[in-house]
């Protein structure tokens, strides 16, 4: 079967072996080694969704995703179903498997972002009662425990008594007949206890001889004194065995009753373990999740930095060479890609890498390539890779290739026939009347195969082999979704220019080192470089030169043209690399500048906070000194002279304590053509015109007129507009008695609200504020109490239009029991 041959040619079994090493259970490892390829796109999407969810789950969980306790119980379930009896260890494996799957389901049920896994475990039943019963009856060593039944416990208690009696009697005989025994030990022959006796002294210890040493010098005798006890021991052991079997059979029957549910549970555990193995293998490969595209509807294949998974494993575990990634980007109109280039250049590896990538996507594995990973879902991957010589079947290399290609074509035809019958199974007559063009259209619509051909047409006369290769590739262009073929035939390189469905690719060859780089180049046909390679390997110079003469000028011109294209490509790649480095350097500079700007902003913010703290500190000190002056004023008689002194003292405090606003002495005025800043807009602009108190500026394509006060110089200078002189009003008539600038606490500006409710206090407080407006301050006595009255008064004062601010009184004036309100 060609599908199985393809898997062998691509070394799919090796990849499955690698995947199995990431499985946590025996059943998971077996499933990984025998990985089945899905036959529908829906199955592949389901597997891929499982891999993604487990991948995310393992990234989020701190304790990990554990399969501890889950065992391969398939054979045990089958034997229980057929009526057999399970051993204690098999039952214990079933119990630990139930517990392990329940633990996994609990982890899944606690998440809301993994719907596929949630649906998978929704129907499983873990039977905790069976698990508990098994653990009650079976100990950790897999033996039936005494607690399994009272009868078993009683039998084992009697067994112990009889065994102890036997040991006591034998120890007594050994002590009395020490000269007759060969060695003072108690041993067993079968299920009977015996002691080793010297053959000449056997009459000193009468009993039953159960064994003799190889020399005949020692006899193993069961003394007559313990024969009856030995018989009792044998009876109790039979009773114990019968009771153990009864317990094991009862447990087996309980397992057999739910065998189908346990089979399903084991299948779910295997699916979870296989999904976990895929996720862990994908993470190890540094792979990315593939997206299946509709190639025929115009979506291109994109596989950048694609690495061969087996070579990655070889590099990591077997000290292999570094893996050179390849880039695969195929336009949707392309149906055939011809890869050319020298031998040992990496053409076959490129074929296998693409084939494995397609298969990995189908089974739900991530692909070792950079995002985005986009490729079609291929119904079949069919390959002819390598040499199929067979002496037994008289097959040459050419014959072997042709036979395998015939099988590939037969498979494509069978697939087409199947799809055609599915479309119209009841109208074979109409199907026979379809013309070739319609059939070709249906084939292109339904045949989603990937064909991989290595050295197509090789092994025979070059002219005939080239013609056969061209005919075959054109047939596959009509009948397969995508064909990738490697070749040395120059005629195949020209197909790209005759048919838009063909594309050229080549493996790069370094002319300086005369060795391949293993990179895959697209759009450029490759050179075989046979003569250069032969010369590098040591073939004589005169032979190589003679061969060059015989190649012909036309071929040499083609090689020179290809070499020129390769040189241009390398130059473009070099420039692209330099541009990338420049972009990275620019991004680094931008990051450094952004960090410095953020640092400056942080320093500015800290400086402002420091200034604000200093201002608040100065204000607090000024308040304290003002309060001191007020207290001194209150202690004497409230005269105008004392009030005047207090006013002068407060003025002096304001001069020394309170911060003074900065004064800018500069007379800055912008000029036409000067660059200035617009702080409100965060822009720099050019001055176009100056008016009385306005300026016309331009930034970018915009012009606007703004007040002079809204601009500043680039070094931060502001425009100062001198204030216009105002008419001085006539001085008011001086009252006979001047009003004191500082109000003293009196009965007129003091209110006692202790014992009042908040609602009552608010109405009384309103009247008191009206009376105390002229004094400018009101002392409110509310007491400490629970603080509810104080809170209500503060809320009232906070929203009152005549209250400028309020604060608690000093400690010697009542502290938290008194609030001072300053009125407007």
FIVEX-497898 format. One record per residue (C-alpha): residue number from 1; x, y, z; residue in one letter. Coordinates in steps of 0.1 Angstrom, whole numbers, plus 5000, padded with zeros to 4 digits. Example, Ala and Ser with C-alpha at 12.3 -4.5 7.8 and 13.67 -1.06 7.14 Angstrom:
<sites>
 torza    u    v    w titor
     1 5123 4955 5078     A
     2 5137 4989 5071     S
</sites>
This chain:
<sites>
 torza    u    v    w titor
     1 5000 5000 5000     X
     2 5015 5033 4988     X
     3 5004 5052 5019     X
     4 5023 5029 5042     X
     5 5053 5030 5019     X
     6 5052 5068 5021     X
     7 5053 5067 5059     X
     8 5083 5044 5058     X
     9 5101 5067 5032     X
    10 5095 5098 5053     X
    11 5106 5079 5085     X
    12 5073 5086 5102     X
    13 5079 5057 5126     X
    14 5110 5074 5140     X
    15 5090 5106 5147     X
    16 5063 5085 5164     X
    17 5090 5069 5186     X
    18 5102 5104 5196     X
    19 5066 5114 5204     X
    20 5062 5083 5226     X
    21 5090 5094 5248     X
    22 5068 5124 5259     X
    23 5039 5101 5269     X
    24 5033 5097 5307     X
    25 5016 5063 5306     X
    26 5022 5029 5290     X
    27 4989 5031 5270     X
    28 4998 5066 5258     X
    29 5033 5055 5246     X
    30 5018 5026 5227     X
    31 4992 5049 5211     X
    32 5020 5073 5201     X
    33 5041 5046 5185     X
    34 5011 5035 5165     X
    35 4998 5069 5157     X
    36 4970 5068 5132     X
    37 4967 5094 5104     X
    38 4932 5110 5105     X
    39 4911 5106 5073     X
    40 4890 5138 5077     X
    41 4898 5174 5083     X
    42 4874 5175 5112     X
    43 4894 5149 5131     X
    44 4926 5168 5125     X
    45 4910 5200 5138     X
    46 4898 5182 5169     X
    47 4933 5168 5176     X
    48 4948 5202 5171     X
    49 4924 5218 5195     X
    50 4932 5191 5221     X
    51 4969 5199 5217     X
    52 4964 5236 5220     X
    53 4943 5233 5251     X
    54 4968 5209 5269     X
    55 4996 5232 5257     X
    56 4979 5262 5274     X
    57 4970 5241 5304     X
    58 5005 5231 5311     X
    59 5018 5267 5307     X
    60 4992 5279 5333     X
    61 4994 5251 5359     X
    62 5020 5255 5387     X
    63 5019 5219 5398     X
    64 5019 5204 5363     X
    65 4996 5180 5346     X
    66 5001 5146 5362     X
    67 4991 5111 5351     X
    68 5003 5094 5382     X
    69 4985 5061 5390     X
    70 4970 5056 5355     X
    71 4979 5021 5343     X
    72 4972 4999 5313     X
    73 4941 4981 5325     X
    74 4928 4970 5291     X
    75 4937 4933 5294     X
    76 4924 4932 5330     X
    77 4890 4946 5319     X
    78 4889 4921 5290     X
    79 4895 4891 5314     X
    80 4870 4904 5339     X
    81 4844 4907 5311     X
    82 4851 4870 5301     X
    83 4845 4858 5337     X
    84 4882 4855 5348     X
    85 4894 4865 5383     X
    86 4917 4895 5387     X
    87 4947 4896 5410     X
    88 4951 4920 5438     X
    89 4977 4940 5418     X
    90 4954 4943 5388     X
    91 4925 4955 5410     X
    92 4949 4980 5426     X
    93 4958 4993 5392     X
    94 4922 4998 5384     X
    95 4917 5018 5416     X
    96 4947 5040 5410     X
    97 4936 5046 5374     X
    98 4901 5057 5386     X
    99 4917 5081 5410     X
   100 4942 5094 5384     X
   101 4915 5101 5358     X
   102 4892 5117 5384     X
   103 4921 5141 5393     X
   104 4926 5150 5356     X
   105 4889 5157 5352     X
   106 4889 5179 5383     X
   107 4917 5200 5368     X
   108 4897 5203 5335     X
   109 4864 5212 5353     X
   110 4881 5240 5371     X
   111 4889 5258 5338     X
   112 4865 5276 5315     X
   113 4888 5281 5285     X
   114 4893 5245 5274     X
   115 4859 5235 5259     X
   116 4873 5205 5238     X
   117 4888 5188 5269     X
   118 4858 5196 5290     X
   119 4835 5179 5265     X
   120 4859 5150 5263     X
   121 4857 5142 5300     X
   122 4821 5151 5305     X
   123 4807 5116 5301     X
   124 4833 5096 5320     X
   125 4824 5079 5353     X
   126 4852 5072 5378     X
   127 4832 5051 5403     X
   128 4847 5062 5436     X
   129 4828 5035 5455     X
   130 4846 5008 5436     X
   131 4879 5025 5442     X
   132 4873 5027 5479     X
   133 4862 4991 5481     X
   134 4894 4979 5463     X
   135 4916 5000 5486     X
   136 4897 4986 5516     X
   137 4903 4950 5505     X
   138 4937 4953 5488     X
   139 4968 4967 5505     X
   140 4995 4987 5488     X
   141 5015 4956 5480     X
   142 4986 4942 5460     X
   143 4977 4916 5486     X
   144 4943 4909 5502     X
   145 4942 4928 5535     X
   146 4929 4913 5568     X
   147 4903 4941 5568     X
   148 4887 4926 5537     X
   149 4865 4903 5557     X
   150 4861 4892 5594     X
   151 4864 4856 5583     X
   152 4898 4862 5566     X
   153 4910 4881 5597     X
   154 4900 4851 5619     X
   155 4917 4826 5597     X
   156 4949 4845 5596     X
   157 4948 4850 5634     X
   158 4946 4812 5638     X
   159 4973 4807 5612     X
   160 4996 4829 5632     X
   161 4989 4810 5664     X
   162 4997 4776 5647     X
   163 5029 4790 5631     X
   164 5041 4804 5664     X
   165 5035 4771 5681     X
   166 5055 4753 5654     X
   167 5084 4778 5658     X
   168 5083 4773 5696     X
   169 5085 4735 5694     X
   170 5112 4735 5667     X
   171 5133 4760 5687     X
   172 5130 4737 5717     X
   173 5141 4707 5697     X
   174 5171 4726 5683     X
   175 5182 4735 5718     X
   176 5178 4700 5731     X
   177 5193 4682 5701     X
   178 5220 4707 5692     X
   179 5245 4680 5684     X
   180 5222 4662 5660     X
   181 5214 4692 5638     X
   182 5236 4702 5609     X
   183 5227 4739 5614     X
   184 5205 4755 5640     X
   185 5180 4770 5615     X
   186 5143 4764 5607     X
   187 5135 4762 5571     X
   188 5107 4749 5548     X
   189 5103 4723 5522     X
   190 5071 4729 5503     X
   191 5046 4741 5529     X
   192 5061 4720 5558     X
   193 5085 4733 5584     X
   194 5117 4712 5588     X
   195 5152 4713 5604     X
   196 5185 4701 5589     X
   197 5196 4670 5607     X
   198 5229 4651 5603     X
   199 5223 4618 5586     X
   200 5240 4596 5612     X
   201 5219 4612 5640     X
   202 5185 4610 5623     X
   203 5171 4586 5649     X
   204 5177 4613 5676     X
   205 5149 4634 5660     X
   206 5122 4611 5647     X
   207 5100 4625 5621     X
   208 5092 4627 5583     X
   209 5121 4632 5559     X
   210 5110 4658 5532     X
   211 5144 4664 5515     X
   212 5180 4654 5514     X
   213 5211 4675 5505     X
   214 5230 4668 5474     X
   215 5258 4650 5494     X
   216 5233 4630 5515     X
   217 5250 4643 5547     X
   218 5219 4664 5557     X
   219 5183 4653 5560     X
   220 5155 4678 5563     X
   221 5131 4663 5588     X
   222 5097 4675 5600     X
   223 5097 4663 5637     X
   224 5067 4642 5647     X
   225 5060 4667 5674     X
   226 5048 4693 5648     X
   227 5032 4670 5622     X
   228 4997 4677 5635     X
   229 5004 4714 5637     X
   230 5017 4713 5601     X
   231 4985 4696 5590     X
   232 4964 4723 5608     X
   233 4985 4750 5591     X
   234 4979 4735 5557     X
   235 4941 4735 5563     X
   236 4941 4771 5575     X
   237 4961 4781 5544     X
   238 4936 4765 5522     X
   239 4908 4783 5540     X
   240 4928 4816 5536     X
   241 4932 4810 5499     X
   242 4896 4802 5494     X
   243 4885 4833 5513     X
   244 4910 4855 5493     X
   245 4897 4841 5461     X
   246 4861 4848 5472     X
   247 4871 4885 5479     X
   248 4890 4889 5446     X
   249 4861 4874 5427     X
   250 4836 4897 5443     X
   251 4857 4927 5434     X
   252 4862 4914 5399     X
   253 4824 4910 5394     X
   254 4820 4946 5404     X
   255 4845 4957 5379     X
   256 4830 4935 5352     X
   257 4796 4951 5358     X
   258 4809 4985 5347     X
   259 4835 4972 5322     X
   260 4822 4993 5293     X
   261 4824 5025 5313     X
   262 4859 5016 5324     X
   263 4869 5009 5288     X
   264 4857 5044 5279     X
   265 4875 5059 5308     X
   266 4908 5042 5297     X
   267 4902 5055 5262     X
   268 4898 5091 5274     X
   269 4929 5087 5296     X
   270 4948 5076 5265     X
   271 4935 5105 5244     X
   272 4945 5129 5272     X
   273 4980 5114 5275     X
   274 4984 5114 5237     X
   275 4974 5151 5236     X
   276 4998 5158 5264     X
   277 5026 5141 5245     X
   278 5018 5161 5214     X
   279 5018 5193 5234     X
   280 5051 5185 5251     X
   281 5068 5174 5219     X
   282 5056 5205 5202     X
   283 5070 5227 5230     X
   284 5103 5208 5228     X
   285 5104 5214 5190     X
   286 5096 5251 5196     X
   287 5068 5245 5171     X
   288 5037 5267 5163     X
   289 5002 5256 5157     X
   290 4993 5252 5120     X
   291 4963 5268 5104     X
   292 4946 5249 5075     X
   293 4941 5271 5045     X
   294 4920 5268 5014     X
   295 4948 5266 4988     X
   296 4925 5265 4959     X
   297 4906 5297 4970     X
   298 4937 5318 4969     X
   299 4955 5314 5003     X
   300 4992 5308 5000     X
   301 5013 5281 5018     X
   302 5036 5298 5043     X
   303 5062 5278 5063     X
   304 5090 5301 5073     X
   305 5122 5288 5090     X
   306 5108 5252 5087     X
   307 5131 5226 5103     X
   308 5132 5188 5099     X
   309 5119 5174 5132     X
   310 5141 5143 5130     X
   311 5172 5164 5124     X
   312 5163 5185 5154     X
   313 5162 5154 5175     X
   314 5195 5142 5160     X
   315 5211 5175 5168     X
   316 5198 5176 5204     X
   317 5203 5140 5214     X
   318 5229 5125 5191     X
   319 5253 5155 5187     X
   320 5243 5159 5150     X
   321 5250 5189 5129     X
   322 5231 5222 5132     X
   323 5197 5221 5114     X
   324 5195 5246 5085     X
   325 5158 5258 5082     X
   326 5141 5263 5049     X
   327 5115 5288 5038     X
   328 5084 5275 5019     X
   329 5060 5301 5004     X
   330 5040 5287 4975     X
   331 5015 5309 4956     X
   332 4979 5294 4953     X
   333 4981 5291 4915     X
   334 5012 5268 4917     X
   335 5006 5231 4913     X
   336 5041 5218 4907     X
   337 5074 5229 4922     X
   338 5106 5216 4906     X
   339 5136 5217 4930     X
   340 5170 5216 4913     X
   341 5206 5218 4925     X
   342 5237 5197 4932     X
   343 5237 5163 4948     X
   344 5240 5163 4986     X
   345 5226 5198 4985     X
   346 5195 5191 5006     X
   347 5168 5185 4980     X
   348 5156 5151 4994     X
   349 5157 5165 5030     X
   350 5135 5194 5018     X
   351 5110 5169 5004     X
   352 5109 5149 5036     X
   353 5106 5181 5057     X
   354 5075 5191 5037     X
   355 5060 5157 5039     X
   356 5065 5154 5076     X
   357 5051 5189 5082     X
   358 5019 5179 5063     X
   359 5015 5147 5084     X
   360 5023 5165 5117     X
   361 4996 5190 5110     X
   362 4971 5162 5103     X
   363 4977 5144 5136     X
   364 4975 5176 5157     X
   365 5012 5183 5162     X
   366 5027 5218 5161     X
   367 5051 5224 5132     X
   368 5087 5235 5139     X
   369 5084 5268 5120     X
   370 5079 5304 5127     X
   371 5044 5319 5128     X
   372 5023 5320 5109     X
   373 5022 5283 5099     X
   374 4997 5280 5071     X
   375 4992 5249 5048     X
   376 4964 5230 5033     X
   377 4949 5199 5048     X
   378 4961 5172 5024     X
   379 4939 5141 5021     X
   380 4969 5120 5012     X
   381 5007 5124 5012     X
   382 5022 5101 4986     X
   383 5059 5099 4980     X
   384 5085 5083 4957     X
   385 5118 5089 4975     X
   386 5150 5070 4974     X
   387 5163 5040 4954     X
   388 5141 5009 4950     X
   389 5165 4985 4934     X
   390 5156 4948 4940     X
   391 5178 4919 4928     X
   392 5152 4894 4938     X
   393 5124 4911 4917     X
   394 5149 4921 4889     X
   395 5141 4958 4894     X
   396 5165 4985 4884     X
   397 5164 5019 4899     X
   398 5143 5032 4870     X
   399 5119 5002 4872     X
   400 5115 5007 4910     X
   401 5106 5044 4906     X
   402 5081 5037 4878     X
   403 5064 5009 4898     X
   404 5060 5032 4928     X
   405 5047 5061 4906     X
   406 5022 5037 4891     X
   407 5009 5030 4926     X
   408 5006 5067 4933     X
   409 4986 5073 4901     X
   410 4964 5043 4908     X
   411 4957 5058 4943     X
   412 4948 5092 4928     X
   413 4924 5075 4903     X
   414 4908 5055 4931     X
   415 4903 5086 4951     X
   416 4887 5104 4921     X
   417 4864 5075 4914     X
   418 4853 5074 4950     X
   419 4846 5111 4951     X
   420 4827 5109 4918     X
   421 4805 5080 4931     X
   422 4797 5100 4962     X
   423 4786 5129 4941     X
   424 4761 5110 4920     X
   425 4759 5073 4929     X
   426 4726 5068 4911     X
   427 4735 5082 4877     X
   428 4765 5063 4864     X
   429 4753 5068 4828     X
   430 4756 5106 4832     X
   431 4790 5102 4849     X
   432 4803 5082 4818     X
   433 4792 5110 4795     X
   434 4812 5137 4813     X
   435 4839 5152 4790     X
   436 4876 5152 4800     X
   437 4875 5189 4809     X
   438 4847 5184 4834     X
   439 4865 5154 4848     X
   440 4897 5174 4852     X
   441 4877 5201 4870     X
   442 4862 5176 4894     X
   443 4896 5161 4900     X
   444 4911 5194 4909     X
   445 4882 5201 4932     X
   446 4882 5168 4951     X
   447 4918 5155 4950     X
   448 4937 5172 4979     X
   449 4969 5151 4977     X
   450 5005 5161 4982     X
   451 5029 5142 4959     X
   452 5066 5141 4966     X
   453 5089 5128 4939     X
   454 5127 5124 4943     X
   455 5148 5125 4911     X
   456 5118 5121 4888     X
   457 5127 5104 4856     X
   458 5161 5094 4867     X
   459 5178 5060 4861     X
   460 5174 5059 4823     X
   461 5184 5077 4791     X
   462 5184 5114 4799     X
   463 5164 5124 4768     X
   464 5136 5098 4775     X
   465 5138 5103 4812     X
   466 5133 5141 4808     X
   467 5104 5137 4785     X
   468 5087 5112 4808     X
   469 5093 5135 4838     X
   470 5076 5164 4819     X
   471 5046 5143 4810     X
   472 5043 5130 4845     X
   473 5045 5164 4861     X
   474 5019 5179 4837     X
   475 4996 5150 4846     X
   476 5000 5156 4883     X
   477 4994 5193 4878     X
   478 4960 5183 4865     X
   479 4952 5157 4891     X
   480 4969 5166 4924     X
   481 4967 5197 4947     X
   482 5005 5201 4949     X
   483 5035 5182 4936     X
   484 5071 5188 4948     X
   485 5097 5171 4926     X
   486 5135 5171 4926     X
   487 5154 5167 4894     X
   488 5187 5173 4875     X
   489 5170 5177 4841     X
   490 5174 5212 4827     X
   491 5143 5209 4806     X
   492 5121 5208 4838     X
   493 5135 5242 4847     X
   494 5119 5257 4816     X
   495 5084 5245 4825     X
   496 5079 5276 4847     X
   497 5080 5298 4816     X
   498 5056 5276 4797     X
   499 5029 5269 4823     X
   500 5020 5293 4851     X
   501 5012 5263 4874     X
   502 5049 5255 4876     X
   503 5075 5270 4899     X
   504 5113 5266 4903     X
   505 5132 5263 4935     X
   506 5168 5253 4942     X
   507 5192 5244 4969     X
   508 5219 5270 4973     X
   509 5255 5263 4964     X
   510 5284 5284 4977     X
   511 5308 5290 4948     X
   512 5336 5302 4971     X
   513 5337 5271 4993     X
   514 5323 5248 4966     X
   515 5299 5233 4990     X
   516 5261 5234 4995     X
   517 5245 5257 5022     X
   518 5213 5235 5024     X
   519 5191 5267 5020     X
   520 5161 5265 4997     X
   521 5158 5294 4972     X
   522 5125 5301 4954     X
   523 5120 5313 4919     X
   524 5156 5305 4908     X
   525 5165 5272 4891     X
   526 5196 5255 4905     X
   527 5228 5244 4889     X
   528 5240 5208 4893     X
   529 5276 5220 4898     X
   530 5287 5185 4890     X
   531 5321 5196 4876     X
   532 5328 5219 4905     X
   533 5319 5192 4930     X
   534 5340 5166 4911     X
   535 5370 5190 4912     X
   536 5365 5196 4949     X
   537 5365 5159 4956     X
   538 5398 5155 4938     X
   539 5391 5145 4902     X
   540 5420 5155 4879     X
   541 5421 5191 4866     X
   542 5426 5180 4830     X
   543 5396 5157 4831     X
   544 5374 5185 4845     X
   545 5386 5210 4819     X
   546 5379 5185 4791     X
   547 5344 5180 4805     X
   548 5337 5217 4806     X
   549 5346 5219 4769     X
   550 5321 5192 4761     X
   551 5293 5207 4781     X
   552 5287 5234 4754     X
   553 5285 5271 4754     X
   554 5247 5272 4757     X
   555 5247 5253 4790     X
   556 5275 5274 4803     X
   557 5255 5306 4795     X
   558 5225 5292 4814     X
   559 5247 5284 4844     X
   560 5262 5319 4843     X
   561 5227 5334 4841     X
   562 5216 5314 4871     X
   563 5248 5323 4889     X
   564 5240 5360 4883     X
   565 5205 5356 4897     X
   566 5219 5339 4927     X
   567 5244 5367 4932     X
   568 5216 5393 4930     X
   569 5195 5373 4955     X
   570 5224 5372 4979     X
   571 5230 5409 4975     X
   572 5193 5416 4982     X
   573 5194 5393 5012     X
   574 5225 5411 5025     X
   575 5207 5445 5021     X
   576 5176 5432 5038     X
   577 5198 5419 5066     X
   578 5215 5453 5069     X
   579 5181 5470 5069     X
   580 5168 5447 5096     X
   581 5199 5455 5117     X
   582 5193 5492 5112     X
   583 5157 5488 5122     X
   584 5167 5469 5153     X
   585 5192 5496 5161     X
   586 5166 5523 5156     X
   587 5142 5505 5179     X
   588 5169 5502 5205     X
   589 5176 5539 5203     X
   590 5139 5547 5205     X
   591 5136 5524 5236     X
   592 5166 5541 5253     X
   593 5152 5576 5246     X
   594 5117 5565 5258     X
   595 5133 5552 5290     X
   596 5153 5584 5295     X
   597 5122 5605 5289     X
   598 5102 5584 5314     X
   599 5131 5588 5339     X
   600 5130 5626 5335     X
   601 5093 5627 5339     X
   602 5096 5606 5371     X
   603 5123 5630 5384     X
   604 5100 5660 5376     X
   605 5071 5643 5394     X
   606 5092 5636 5425     X
   607 5105 5672 5425     X
   608 5069 5686 5424     X
   609 5059 5663 5452     X
   610 5089 5675 5472     X
   611 5080 5711 5466     X
   612 5044 5704 5476     X
   613 5055 5688 5508     X
   614 5078 5718 5516     X
   615 5049 5742 5509     X
   616 5025 5722 5531     X
   617 5052 5721 5558     X
   618 5057 5759 5556     X
   619 5019 5764 5557     X
   620 5016 5741 5588     X
   621 5043 5760 5606     X
   622 5027 5794 5597     X
   623 4993 5781 5610     X
   624 5009 5770 5643     X
   625 5025 5804 5648     X
   626 4992 5822 5638     X
   627 4973 5801 5663     X
   628 4999 5810 5689     X
   629 4993 5847 5682     X
   630 4955 5842 5684     X
   631 4958 5824 5718     X
   632 4979 5853 5731     X
   633 4953 5877 5719     X
   634 4925 5858 5735     X
   635 4942 5857 5769     X
   636 4941 5896 5771     X
   637 4912 5920 5767     X
   638 4900 5922 5731     X
   639 4911 5958 5723     X
   640 4918 5973 5688     X
   641 4954 5979 5698     X
   642 4960 5942 5706     X
   643 4942 5933 5674     X
   644 4965 5956 5654     X
   645 4996 5940 5669     X
   646 4982 5905 5661     X
   647 4977 5916 5625     X
   648 5013 5928 5622     X
   649 5026 5896 5637     X
   650 5006 5875 5612     X
   651 5019 5896 5584     X
   652 5054 5890 5595     X
   653 5048 5853 5597     X
   654 5035 5854 5561     X
   655 5066 5871 5550     X
   656 5090 5846 5566     X
   657 5071 5813 5565     X
   658 5048 5812 5534     X
   659 5065 5805 5500     X
   660 5066 5834 5477     X
   661 5057 5831 5440     X
   662 5085 5832 5416     X
   663 5089 5864 5396     X
   664 5102 5863 5361     X
   665 5122 5893 5353     X
   666 5125 5886 5316     X
   667 5105 5907 5292     X
   668 5102 5879 5267     X
   669 5083 5886 5234     X
   670 5085 5863 5204     X
   671 5096 5875 5170     X
   672 5082 5867 5135     X
   673 5099 5835 5122     X
   674 5109 5823 5157     X
   675 5101 5787 5168     X
   676 5080 5786 5199     X
   677 5061 5760 5220     X
   678 5024 5756 5225     X
   679 5022 5738 5259     X
   680 4985 5732 5257     X
   681 4988 5713 5224     X
   682 5023 5698 5230     X
   683 5035 5712 5197     X
   684 5062 5735 5184     X
   685 5052 5762 5159     X
   686 5066 5790 5138     X
   687 5055 5826 5146     X
   688 5038 5842 5115     X
   689 5024 5875 5129     X
   690 5021 5894 5162     X
   691 4990 5914 5172     X
   692 4982 5933 5203     X
   693 4979 5903 5227     X
   694 4977 5875 5202     X
   695 5001 5857 5179     X
   696 4995 5838 5146     X
   697 5014 5806 5144     X
   698 5018 5776 5120     X
   699 5026 5740 5128     X
   700 5025 5714 5101     X
   701 4997 5724 5076     X
   702 4977 5742 5103     X
   703 4976 5780 5111     X
   704 4959 5793 5142     X
   705 4958 5825 5164     X
   706 4964 5821 5201     X
   707 4968 5845 5230     X
   708 5004 5854 5239     X
   709 4999 5839 5273     X
   710 4995 5804 5258     X
   711 5029 5803 5242     X
   712 5064 5800 5256     X
   713 5099 5800 5242     X
   714 5117 5768 5235     X
   715 5137 5773 5268     X
   716 5105 5778 5288     X
   717 5102 5816 5290     X
   718 5067 5830 5293     X
   719 5053 5862 5278     X
   720 5044 5888 5305     X
   721 5016 5912 5295     X
   722 5017 5943 5317     X
   723 4984 5949 5336     X
   724 4963 5978 5324     X
   725 4960 6006 5349     X
   726 4926 6007 5366     X
   727 4907 6037 5379     X
   728 4914 6041 5416     X
   729 4881 6042 5435     X
   730 4877 6069 5462     X
   731 4887 6057 5496     X
   732 4858 6046 5517     X
   733 4849 6066 5547     X
   734 4868 6054 5578     X
   735 4845 6041 5605     X
   736 4849 6056 5639     X
   737 4860 6023 5654     X
   738 4882 6003 5630     X
   739 4872 5966 5625     X
   740 4898 5943 5640     X
   741 4915 5921 5614     X
   742 4915 5891 5637     X
   743 4884 5878 5652     X
   744 4885 5867 5688     X
   745 4864 5838 5702     X
   746 4833 5852 5718     X
   747 4798 5841 5726     X
   748 4786 5855 5693     X
   749 4809 5832 5672     X
   750 4806 5801 5694     X
   751 4779 5775 5693     X
   752 4775 5744 5715     X
   753 4758 5715 5698     X
   754 4766 5687 5722     X
   755 4737 5663 5727     X
   756 4719 5674 5695     X
   757 4710 5651 5666     X
   758 4726 5657 5632     X
   759 4694 5671 5616     X
   760 4688 5695 5646     X
   761 4725 5705 5646     X
   762 4724 5715 5609     X
   763 4695 5740 5614     X
   764 4711 5755 5644     X
   765 4745 5756 5626     X
   766 4729 5775 5597     X
   767 4716 5802 5620     X
   768 4750 5804 5638     X
   769 4769 5808 5605     X
   770 4746 5837 5595     X
   771 4753 5855 5628     X
   772 4791 5849 5627     X
   773 4797 5860 5591     X
   774 4811 5893 5601     X
   775 4836 5878 5625     X
   776 4848 5854 5598     X
   777 4852 5824 5621     X
   778 4829 5801 5640     X
   779 4838 5778 5669     X
   780 4815 5747 5669     X
   781 4815 5726 5701     X
   782 4802 5691 5693     X
   783 4821 5669 5718     X
   784 4839 5637 5711     X
   785 4814 5609 5719     X
   786 4810 5583 5691     X
   787 4820 5609 5664     X
   788 4788 5606 5645     X
   789 4778 5643 5653     X
   790 4812 5655 5643     X
   791 4811 5636 5610     X
   792 4776 5650 5602     X
   793 4788 5686 5610     X
   794 4819 5682 5588     X
   795 4798 5669 5559     X
   796 4775 5699 5563     X
   797 4804 5724 5564     X
   798 4821 5708 5534     X
   799 4791 5716 5511     X
   800 4781 5750 5527     X
   801 4788 5779 5503     X
   802 4798 5803 5531     X
   803 4824 5780 5546     X
   804 4859 5785 5532     X
   805 4875 5757 5552     X
   806 4873 5741 5586     X
   807 4896 5722 5610     X
   808 4897 5707 5645     X
   809 4908 5730 5673     X
   810 4941 5727 5691     X
   811 4943 5703 5720     X
   812 4941 5731 5746     X
   813 4910 5745 5729     X
   814 4890 5713 5729     X
   815 4909 5692 5703     X
   816 4887 5667 5685     X
   817 4856 5679 5704     X
   818 4857 5714 5687     X
   819 4857 5724 5650     X
   820 4867 5758 5638     X
   821 4850 5770 5606     X
   822 4864 5799 5586     X
   823 4837 5818 5568     X
   824 4837 5838 5535     X
</sites>
